[in-house]
Amino acid sequence: MALEQVLTPKQKALEVNLNPKIYGSFAEIGAGQETVRFFYRAGAASGTVAKAMSAYDKEMSDSIYGIEENRRYVTQARLKKMLDHEMELMKERLVHDHYKEKAFFTYANTVTTIDYAKKNEGQGWIGLRFKLNAEDEKANEIIFHVKFKENSAHLQQETLGVLGVNLIYGAYYYYDNPRRLIKSLYDTLDKDQLEIDMINFRGPQFKYVDNRLMSLQLVRNGMTDVAVFNPQGKNILPADLLYKKNIFAIRGSFRPFMNVNMDMFKGGLDIFKQEDNVRTDNTEILFEITLSNLIASSIEGELDERDFLDRADIIGNLGYNVIISNFSEYYKLVDYFSQFTRNQTKIGLAMGVNNLVEIFNEQYYADLPGGIMEAFGKLFKKDVKIYLYPYLDKVKDILLTSKNLQVSDSVHELYKYFLYNGRIQDILNYNHSYLDSYSRRILEKIANAEEGWETECPEGVAAIIKERGMFGYKVNYLLE
């Protein structure tokens, strides 16, 4: 199989410039006119660039795009105002017959690069609104958020310019394959240079695109570690949702979502809410599914996107946020959450006994230079607590809790330290009848069209599974 050639930014810019129907404007705020300069330098830019501008002064920017009440300029809302304004100007001003065959576009970005003191890392919003054909009534739109990883403003500016070229080229040449378009954003770039942590496609060309799958592609391709969706299935920028909030998370396969999952969640959350400064209005709840779990649950290691959407839809229908992460280890998840929390904000994790036993298994951290001590330094940070759901050992007829849980001798004293200092707390308010519930057994019943599994799921879950034919239900039902 022949390898596809990756074009350089200059080659891409020249190809766009030589396309007679592509014509548009560039509005770049915060890092200079980094994208448009590639089109200028490539040659034949007069066939592509209608206008290029950069309103650095905030008062000038406000006079063009409107005043931001919170005086925040690096936001998705600001980017959309820029796209709205510039596209309208294109339609109002370019009415000569010469432009009737042009497919207009507007490219915009609002970013901040790393500051001189190296305290604030660069980040921002990038977007493109474009028509594929001059006669199209509605434009398409691609918007994403980027975090820069390089340690100088100059390098980040260079990266931004390449990223912009990749977006414009991808929109016109890969529009029929959004997955390929997403991958092409990193052409001639490395994942060590930037992170794209949210992306949204909108418009007639993308009406069948599920943006949750697009953000899942970001995680799957290693472009980011986390994607978050609200109960309505809309992509959310993690920083917007979690900044300065208390965070309560529960990890699972949720295949399907069972009563025992809800019991663990509610029991842990009840204890978490007893902490100081933890209220419903300042706490975000996340149901986490790891990428490794999605792959492990699929056939032959191929991620089943339909299965992923089924699980996300069930959690969303129950009214909760979904987080997909590339964190197999819990300490990585906590370390990620910690970048958003601040003084007096707290992190709570609900988990079962088996998960806690794994956390205290030293082999779990064999590839970590500092081993289990390094991991625990991140996992048990200040104001992080684990809420433990009991496990019924039917072989020994023992209910395992934090008090009688057995860990290896080498970490026993460490375990006692966290236990006695209240960093591990038992969930006492639980339903004993749920301890005998296992997802594998329910999945077998669903696949075999057996009865009785419905009562092991929260209200409304069974109805969704049946209606949507999830987990093989409809196929087997029709074969009867």
Disulfide bonds with the S-S distance in Angstrom:
none
